[in-house]
Amino acid sequence: MEVRAEFTVYPFLAGEDPPAYVHAAIDALRSAGLKVEVGLLGQVVTGEAAIVLEALRQAQAAALEAGATRVAVNLERQP
């Protein structure tokens, strides 16, 4: 089963480059072999559910360890 996950890491900070905790989450997802679509308000990954869910767990942990206060995730099953 394929899923699409959109996630946002908080707090937002003004500036051109995302904060270290956003980079930590993105790096964790990329380390799992996922392509990350980086947007203005969030990031998106799509893939096999087991891989995406485990990668999201690692990304959330990495973001929180790097200083994030909240990670919001929206998960959708793909047709």
HUSULDA-V608272 format. One record per run of one state. SS is the DSSP state (hx for helix, st for strand, lp for the rest). FROM is the first residue (numbers start at 1). TO is the last residue. If there is no record, write none. Layout:
{{SS & FROM & TO} {SS & FROM & TO}}
This chain:
{{lp & 1 & 1} {st & 2 & 10} {lp & 11 & 19} {hx & 20 & 31} {lp & 32 & 36} {st & 37 & 38} {lp & 39 & 42} {st & 43 & 48} {hx & 49 & 65} {lp & 66 & 69} {st & 70 & 77} {lp & 78 & 79}}
